[in-house]
Amino acid sequence: MSMFSEITRPGPIPRPFSRLCRDRPAVLDWSTMDFEQPDDFAVIRTEVRRLCDKYGNEYWRGLEPDRYPEEFVADLTRHGWLAALIPEQYGGGGLSLAGASVILEEIAASGGNPSACHAQMYVMGTLLRHGSDEQKQHYLPQVADGRKRLQAFGVTEPAAGSETTRIATRAERDGDVYRINGQKIWTSRALYSDLMILLARTTPIDQVEHRLDGLSVFLVEMRDDAGELIPGLRIDPIDT
């Protein structure tokens, strides 16, 4: 398994985005929308709230200003809530995105901090949709049972904020592997993650027809078997 595994993109990114929205109504008719939730959502809410009730205000205040809620995240993992979007065949819950959102809603409603673990929800679609069968079989069971955490999403750079296409991090093929060089900032939870979804340029922007071309997503193993950062990877946290 390559340390830097490319998640392939099956085709070009549709462009421009405005074209995707052109046929949508400018004003939503709320009267025709169904806000009823399936019965199993109520069960999810009840069980997640029961777990969250074990971590009251004193627990969260005790973490201030800079401690990560390890016990809380580990408990969510043991009960399978952070594997909600992982298909059952890989040991996950196989829930829909709506079902996963209910989990995060209840964490927030209880006074907890869903941002400590929500990345494992919102980056999961990238791996599920574009990852290879080998990647899914290797990583998803480990994420589902807590052996590995997929909590980091490396996109923003010092010179590329909202203009993502200007990222300078390069990934160059070297035989069967990729060599990645660059710098990312504001990569939340990088200190507490084993895996990272990383966006890098595989073709320089001045060599592509459209600026969205030449961008690739990688699944990066950030740590070795001992839990130490891999050689060449450095994290400089900004404590707040």
C-alpha positions in Angstrom: 0.0 0.0 0.0 1.5 3.3 -1.1 2.1 5.9 1.6 0.5 8.4 -0.7 -2.4 6.7 -2.5 -4.1 8.7 -5.3 -7.8 8.7 -5.3 -8.7 8.8 -8.9 -11.2 11.1 -10.5 -13.4 9.2 -13.0 -13.9 12.2 -15.3 -13.5 16.0 -15.6 -15.1 18.2 -13.0 -18.3 19.7 -14.5 -17.9 23.4 -15.2 -18.9 26.1 -14.7 -20.8 25.4 -11.4 -23.4 28.0 -12.4 -24.5 25.6 -15.1 -25.3 23.0 -12.5 -27.7 25.3 -10.8 -29.2 27.0 -13.8 -32.4 24.8 -13.9 -33.1 25.1 -10.2 -35.8 27.5 -9.0 -34.7 30.9 -7.8 -37.1 30.7 -4.9 -37.8 27.5 -3.0 -41.4 26.5 -2.3 -41.1 25.4 1.3 -44.7 24.2 1.3 -43.9 21.3 -0.9 -40.9 20.1 1.1 -41.1 17.1 3.4 -39.5 17.7 6.7 -40.7 14.5 8.3 -37.9 12.3 9.6 -37.8 8.5 9.4 -38.6 6.7 12.6 -35.0 5.4 12.9 -33.7 8.9 13.1 -35.5 9.2 16.5 -33.6 6.1 17.6 -30.3 7.6 16.5 -31.1 10.8 18.4 -31.9 9.0 21.6 -28.8 6.8 21.6 -26.4 9.6 20.7 -27.9 11.8 23.3 -27.6 9.0 25.9 -23.9 8.8 25.1 -23.4 12.6 25.1 -25.1 12.9 28.5 -22.1 11.1 30.0 -20.0 14.2 29.0 -21.5 17.2 30.7 -20.4 20.8 30.9 -17.7 20.0 33.5 -16.1 17.6 31.0 -16.0 20.1 28.2 -14.9 23.0 30.4 -12.1 20.8 31.7 -10.7 20.5 28.2 -10.2 24.3 27.8 -8.2 25.8 26.4 -6.4 23.3 24.2 -7.1 19.7 25.0 -8.7 17.3 22.5 -11.7 15.3 23.7 -10.0 11.9 23.3 -12.4 10.0 25.6 -15.5 11.4 23.9 -14.2 10.7 20.4 -13.1 7.2 21.5 -16.6 6.5 22.9 -18.3 7.7 19.7 -16.0 5.3 17.8 -16.7 2.3 20.1 -20.4 2.8 19.6 -20.0 3.0 15.8 -21.3 6.6 15.4 -18.1 7.9 13.6 -18.4 5.0 11.1 -22.0 6.0 10.2 -21.3 6.6 6.5 -19.0 3.6 6.0 -20.9 0.8 4.3 -21.8 -2.2 6.4 -19.6 -4.5 4.3 -16.6 -2.6 5.8 -17.9 -2.6 9.3 -19.7 0.7 9.3 -23.3 1.7 9.9 -24.2 2.3 6.2 -26.3 5.4 7.1 -27.3 8.1 4.7 -25.8 11.6 4.9 -29.0 12.8 6.5 -28.6 10.1 9.2 -25.0 11.1 9.8 -26.1 14.7 10.2 -28.5 13.7 13.0 -25.5 12.4 14.9 -23.7 15.7 14.7 -26.9 17.6 15.5 -27.3 15.7 18.7 -23.7 16.2 19.8 -24.1 20.0 19.3 -27.6 20.0 20.9 -26.1 18.3 24.0 -23.5 21.1 24.4 -20.7 19.0 23.0 -18.2 19.8 20.2 -19.0 18.0 16.9 -16.1 19.8 15.2 -13.7 17.5 17.1 -14.8 14.6 14.9 -17.1 15.8 12.1 -14.4 15.6 9.5 -14.8 11.8 9.5 -18.3 12.5 8.1 -17.6 15.1 5.5 -14.5 13.7 4.0 -15.8 10.2 3.8 -17.6 10.7 0.6 -14.4 11.4 -1.3 -13.0 8.0 -0.3 -16.3 6.1 -0.8 -16.9 7.6 -4.3 -13.4 7.9 -5.7 -11.2 5.5 -3.7 -10.1 2.3 -5.3 -11.4 -1.1 -4.1 -8.0 -1.8 -2.6 -8.1 1.5 -0.6 -11.6 0.8 0.7 -10.8 -2.8 1.7 -7.6 -1.7 3.5 -8.6 1.5 5.2 -12.4 1.5 5.9 -12.5 -1.4 8.4 -9.6 0.3 10.3 -11.4 3.6 10.4 -14.7 1.9 11.3 -13.2 0.1 14.4 -11.0 3.0 15.5 -7.6 1.7 14.6 -7.2 4.7 12.3 -8.8 8.1 12.3 -9.6 10.0 9.1 -10.0 13.5 10.6 -7.8 15.7 8.5 -8.5 17.5 5.2 -5.5 19.3 3.6 -6.5 22.0 1.2 -5.8 25.6 2.3 -2.3 27.0 1.8 -0.5 30.2 2.8 -0.9 31.7 -0.7 -4.1 29.9 -1.7 -7.2 30.4 0.5 -10.5 30.7 -1.2 -8.8 30.4 -4.6 -8.2 26.7 -4.3 -7.0 26.3 -7.8 -3.9 28.3 -7.0 -2.5 25.7 -4.6 1.2 25.1 -5.0 1.6 21.7 -3.3 2.9 19.3 -6.0 2.6 15.6 -6.3 5.0 14.0 -8.8 4.9 10.3 -9.8 8.1 8.4 -8.9 7.6 4.8 -10.2 4.7 3.3 -8.3 4.5 6.1 -5.7 4.0 9.9 -5.6 6.4 12.4 -4.0 4.4 15.2 -2.4 6.0 18.6 -1.5 4.2 21.6 -0.2 2.7 23.3 2.8 -0.9 23.3 4.1 -2.4 25.5 6.8 -5.6 25.5 8.9 -5.7 21.7 8.7 -7.9 21.1 11.7 -7.3 17.9 13.8 -4.1 17.0 11.9 -2.5 16.3 15.3 -5.2 13.7 16.1 -5.5 12.0 12.7 -3.8 9.0 11.2 -5.0 9.7 7.6 -5.5 12.8 5.6 -7.4 13.6 2.4 -5.0 15.9 0.6 -5.4 18.1 -2.5 -2.3 18.6 -4.6 -1.4 19.6 -8.2 -0.2 16.8 -10.4 0.0 19.2 -13.4 1.1 22.8 -13.0 -1.7 25.3 -13.5 0.1 27.0 -16.5 0.1 23.7 -18.3 -3.6 22.9 -18.1 -6.5 24.1 -20.3 -8.7 24.9 -17.4 -7.6 25.8 -13.9 -9.7 23.0 -12.4 -7.7 20.4 -14.3 -4.5 19.0 -13.0 -5.8 18.7 -9.4 -5.7 15.3 -7.7 -6.8 14.0 -4.3 -4.6 11.7 -2.2 -5.2 9.6 0.8 -2.1 10.2 2.9 -0.9 7.9 5.8 0.4 10.5 8.3 1.7 8.1 10.9 3.7 4.9 11.1 2.7 1.8 13.0 4.1 3.3 16.2 1.8 6.3 15.8 4.7 8.7 15.0 4.6 11.2 12.1 6.1 9.7 8.9 9.5 11.1 7.9 9.2 14.3 5.9 5.9 15.4 7.5 6.0 18.2 10.1 3.1 19.7 11.9 3.4 23.1 13.6 0.2 23.6 15.7 -1.2 27.1 16.3 -2.4 26.9 19.9 -5.5 28.9 20.6 
